[in-house]
């Protein structure tokens, strides 16, 4: 007869907890009908446009500066990279905000005992 291994039991318990948490998240997602595939595609669209728009504005303003104010460095390149950096920051900020909303919703569900 084998003696029980306490480390194995602890590993099994952690694994069971992770599986349980994922199942609860999956059930919550299924109940939320307003977040469909179109919501996910829209999210990608918002993130994409929040990066592309400032980059294109920087590009076109840079081209205009290069034509009207010639200099030894490229306004187009600098303003394009600046717009790209600004767009990436906007996307990061938006994702950070949305992840905070999701976490607060999950905390409220846990406080209300909404486990599935």
Buried (B, 14 or more C-beta within 10 A) or exposed (E): EEEEEEEEEEEEEEEEEEEEEEEBBEEBEEEEEEEEEEEEEEBEEBBEBBBBBBBBBBBBBBBEBBEEEEEEEBBBEEBBBBBBBBBBEBBEEBBEEEEEEEEEEBEEBEEEEEEE
